[in-house]
Amino acid sequence: MNKFFKGALAAGALALATPAFAQDIVVVSHGQANDAFWNVVKNGVEQAGKDMGVNVEYRAPETFDMVAMSQLIDAAVNQEPDGLIVSIPDADALGPSIERAVAAGIPVISMNSGSDVSKKLGAALHVGQDEFDAGKAAGEKLAEMGGKNAICVNHEVGNVALDLRCAGFTEGFGGNVTVLPTSNDPSEIESKVSAALAADESIDTVMALGASSAGEPAVAAVKGSGRDVNVASFDLSANFLQSIVDGDAAFAVDQQQYLQGYLPVVFMALNAKYGLMPGGNVPSGPNLITADKAGQVVELSAQGIR
């Protein structure tokens, strides 16, 4: 065997042993595995990877932990992918890591949270909804339904996007709003909402910020109280949608999180292959899902698409 042939074989073996980074994309989110919302985002990420024929890795901390998330972003930067997709629930904590990616020449797209800071940190665009405006729309709708005294259930304290939802809701609602801080444990949320309702009989509205994590237990708490209280929630779950159909909940605010996972991967793949990138942010929501629409999307929600 001549030296050239041996060299060719060695090079081929090295190529097989070392994964190439051509069109490799890393997604780092703050979503936790027990949250059905983020499973839908992940489904969108994975389907886009298959459809575009690119390698995609989805990573998230086990809990809402900004130190751990910044470390995941740093690790992704060291990997030198063709694209980095991130959610930005806390710009102060995650900003330096994101800026490090941009400085390294890695294209960045933000999704879900961070629309207000994405451009400042150097991201090409954001895929998601304006959280304040979405909260305001929900507040206005619940005020139209007669709401005067509300609680806004924040199940992820420290997530700026959820703070913006409550702030927007407060402005749109116009009445009295109390923010109820909880963990993302549904049993704790049900208990705290039940306690709030028992402590204040004038509460007529509950605004939850996540359907499966907070919306469903809020509905259970209201039903347990026997009170006539309007419950609405951000995002969708099959059970919460069924509650809307059954008249136990007013509506859900849909930000189409499947698109938040799917579209950034498509954009990154097209950018890596052709240098194509949309010229601005892509709004995936908000859409209000009321009783006349809820039945149409229950099945898709159960399939992990809505």
C-alpha positions in Angstrom: 0.0 0.0 0.0 1.6 3.3 -1.1 2.0 6.3 1.2 -0.7 8.3 -0.6 -3.3 5.6 -0.2 -2.4 5.2 3.5 -2.8 8.9 3.9 -6.1 9.0 2.2 -7.4 6.2 4.4 -6.2 8.0 7.5 -7.9 11.2 6.5 -11.1 9.3 5.8 -11.0 7.7 9.2 -10.4 11.0 10.9 -13.3 12.5 9.0 -15.6 9.7 10.2 -14.3 10.0 13.8 -14.7 13.8 14.1 -18.2 15.2 13.5 -18.2 18.0 11.0 -19.8 21.3 12.1 -21.3 22.1 8.7 -24.9 23.1 9.4 -24.8 22.2 13.0 -27.2 24.2 15.1 -27.5 24.4 18.9 -30.7 25.5 20.7 -30.4 26.6 24.4 -33.7 27.3 26.2 -34.7 27.9 29.8 -37.5 25.5 29.4 -37.8 22.6 31.9 -38.6 19.1 31.0 -41.8 18.9 33.1 -43.3 21.8 31.2 -45.5 20.7 28.3 -45.0 24.0 26.6 -41.4 23.4 26.1 -41.9 19.9 24.8 -43.8 21.5 21.9 -40.9 23.9 21.3 -38.5 21.0 21.3 -40.8 19.1 18.8 -40.6 22.1 16.5 -36.8 22.2 16.8 -36.5 18.5 16.0 -38.9 18.5 13.1 -37.2 21.5 11.5 -33.9 19.7 11.8 -35.3 16.7 10.0 -37.0 18.8 7.3 -33.9 20.8 6.6 -31.4 18.0 6.9 -29.3 19.6 9.6 -27.9 18.5 12.9 -29.7 20.2 15.8 -29.0 19.8 19.5 -31.5 21.0 22.1 -30.2 21.8 25.5 -31.9 23.3 28.7 -31.1 23.4 32.4 -33.0 21.0 34.7 -34.5 24.0 36.6 -35.0 27.7 36.0 -31.3 28.4 36.5 -29.6 31.3 34.7 -26.1 30.3 35.8 -26.5 26.8 34.3 -28.1 28.3 31.2 -25.3 30.7 30.6 -22.9 27.8 31.0 -24.8 25.9 28.3 -24.5 28.8 26.0 -20.8 29.1 26.6 -20.4 25.4 25.9 -22.3 25.9 22.6 -20.0 28.8 21.6 -17.0 26.6 22.2 -18.5 24.0 19.9 -18.4 26.6 17.1 -21.8 25.7 15.5 -23.2 27.3 12.3 -26.0 28.8 14.4 -27.1 29.4 18.0 -30.7 29.8 19.0 -31.5 31.0 22.5 -34.3 32.1 24.7 -33.5 35.2 26.8 -35.5 35.3 30.1 -32.8 37.3 31.8 -30.7 39.6 29.7 -28.4 40.6 32.5 -27.5 37.0 33.3 -27.3 35.7 29.8 -26.2 38.8 27.8 -22.4 38.3 28.2 -22.6 34.7 26.9 -24.8 35.7 24.0 -22.4 38.6 23.1 -19.5 36.1 23.3 -21.2 34.0 20.6 -21.8 37.1 18.4 -18.2 38.2 18.8 -17.1 34.7 17.7 -18.9 35.1 14.5 -21.7 32.7 15.3 -25.2 33.8 14.1 -27.7 34.1 16.9 -31.5 34.0 16.8 -33.5 34.5 19.9 -36.9 32.9 20.4 -39.7 32.9 22.9 -38.4 35.5 25.4 -36.1 38.4 24.9 -37.8 40.4 22.1 -37.0 43.6 24.0 -33.2 42.9 24.2 -32.5 40.6 21.4 -31.2 43.2 18.9 -29.1 45.0 21.6 -27.3 41.7 22.3 -26.5 41.2 18.6 -29.1 38.6 17.6 -30.2 38.6 14.0 -33.9 38.5 14.9 -36.4 37.2 17.4 -39.2 34.7 16.9 -42.0 35.1 19.4 -44.5 37.5 20.7 -44.3 40.8 22.5 -45.0 39.8 26.0 -46.2 43.1 27.3 -48.6 43.6 24.4 -49.9 40.0 24.7 -50.6 40.6 28.4 -52.3 43.9 27.7 -54.6 42.2 25.1 -55.5 39.5 27.7 -56.2 42.1 30.3 -58.5 44.1 28.0 -60.4 41.0 27.1 -61.0 40.0 30.7 -62.0 43.5 31.6 -64.6 43.4 28.8 -65.9 40.2 30.5 -66.5 42.2 33.7 -63.3 41.6 35.6 -62.5 44.1 38.4 -60.1 42.3 40.8 -57.5 39.8 39.5 -54.5 37.8 40.5 -51.7 37.2 38.0 -50.0 33.8 38.8 -46.2 34.0 38.2 -44.9 30.5 38.3 -41.3 31.4 37.2 -40.2 34.4 39.4 -37.2 36.1 37.8 -38.3 35.4 34.2 -38.5 38.9 32.7 -40.9 37.7 30.0 -43.4 36.6 32.7 -43.0 39.9 34.5 -43.8 41.7 31.3 -46.9 39.5 30.8 -48.2 40.5 34.3 -47.3 44.2 33.7 -49.1 44.2 30.3 -52.1 42.4 31.9 -52.3 45.0 34.7 -52.4 47.9 32.2 -54.9 46.2 29.9 -57.1 45.0 32.8 -57.4 48.4 34.4 -58.7 47.1 37.7 -56.9 45.8 40.8 -54.2 43.2 40.0 -52.1 41.3 42.6 -49.2 39.2 41.4 -49.1 35.8 43.1 -45.6 34.3 43.0 -45.3 30.5 43.0 -43.0 27.7 41.8 -43.9 25.7 38.7 -45.3 22.9 40.8 -49.0 22.5 39.9 -50.0 21.3 43.3 -48.4 24.4 44.9 -50.2 26.6 42.4 -53.6 25.1 43.0 -53.0 25.5 46.8 -51.9 29.1 46.5 -54.7 30.1 44.2 -57.2 28.4 46.4 -55.8 30.3 49.4 -56.0 33.6 47.5 -59.6 33.0 46.6 -60.5 32.1 50.2 -58.8 35.2 51.5 -60.5 37.7 49.1 -64.0 37.0 48.0 -63.9 40.0 45.5 -61.4 38.2 43.2 -63.2 37.6 40.0 -60.3 36.9 37.6 -57.3 34.6 37.5 -54.6 35.2 34.9 -52.2 32.3 34.6 -48.9 32.5 32.6 -48.6 28.9 31.5 -51.4 26.5 30.6 -50.2 23.2 31.9 -48.1 24.5 34.8 -50.5 27.2 36.1 -53.7 27.3 34.0 -54.9 23.8 34.8 -54.4 24.0 38.6 -56.0 27.5 38.6 -59.1 26.0 37.0 -59.1 23.2 39.6 -58.8 25.8 42.4 -61.7 27.9 41.0 -63.9 24.8 40.6 -63.0 23.8 44.2 -64.0 27.2 45.5 -67.5 27.0 43.8 -67.0 30.6 42.8 -67.8 32.3 39.4 -64.3 33.4 38.5 -62.9 33.9 35.0 -59.7 32.0 34.4 -57.4 32.6 31.4 -53.9 31.5 30.6 -51.0 32.1 28.3 -50.2 29.1 26.1 -52.0 25.9 25.4 -52.5 22.4 26.7 -55.0 19.8 25.7 -56.6 19.9 29.2 -56.8 23.7 29.4 -58.3 23.8 25.9 -60.9 21.3 27.1 -61.7 23.5 30.0 -62.4 26.4 27.6 -64.7 24.1 25.6 -66.4 23.0 28.8 -66.9 26.6 30.0 -64.5 26.3 32.9 -62.0 28.7 31.4 -62.4 31.9 29.4 -59.6 31.7 26.8 -55.9 31.0 26.2 -53.2 33.2 24.7 -51.5 31.2 22.0 -48.0 32.2 20.9 -47.6 29.2 18.7 -44.5 27.9 20.4 -44.0 25.1 17.8 -43.1 27.9 15.4 -40.7 29.3 17.9 -38.8 26.1 17.8 -39.3 25.4 14.1 -38.7 28.7 12.3 -35.3 29.6 13.9 -33.8 26.3 12.8 -35.1 26.8 9.3 -33.7 30.3 9.2 -30.3 29.1 10.5 -30.1 26.3 8.0 -30.9 28.6 5.1 -28.3 31.1 6.4 -25.6 28.4 6.6 -26.4 27.1 3.1 -27.3 30.2 1.2 -26.6 33.2 3.5 -30.4 33.9 3.7 -31.9 35.5 6.8 -35.2 37.4 7.3 -34.8 41.1 7.8 -36.7 41.5 11.0 -38.5 39.8 13.9 -41.1 37.2 13.3 -44.2 37.5 15.5 -45.6 34.0 16.3 -48.4 35.5 18.5 -50.5 36.5 20.3 -53.8 34.8 19.3 -56.7 34.5 21.7 -58.2 31.0 21.7 -61.8 31.2 22.9 -64.5 28.5 23.0 -65.3 28.8 19.3 -61.7 27.9 18.4 -60.5 25.7 21.3 -62.1 22.5 20.0 -60.3 22.8 16.7 -56.8 22.7 18.4 -57.3 20.2 21.2 -56.1 17.3 19.1 -53.1 19.2 17.8 -52.2 20.2 21.3 -52.3 16.5 22.4 -50.0 15.7 19.5 -47.4 18.3 20.7 -47.9 20.8 17.9 -50.2 23.5 19.5 
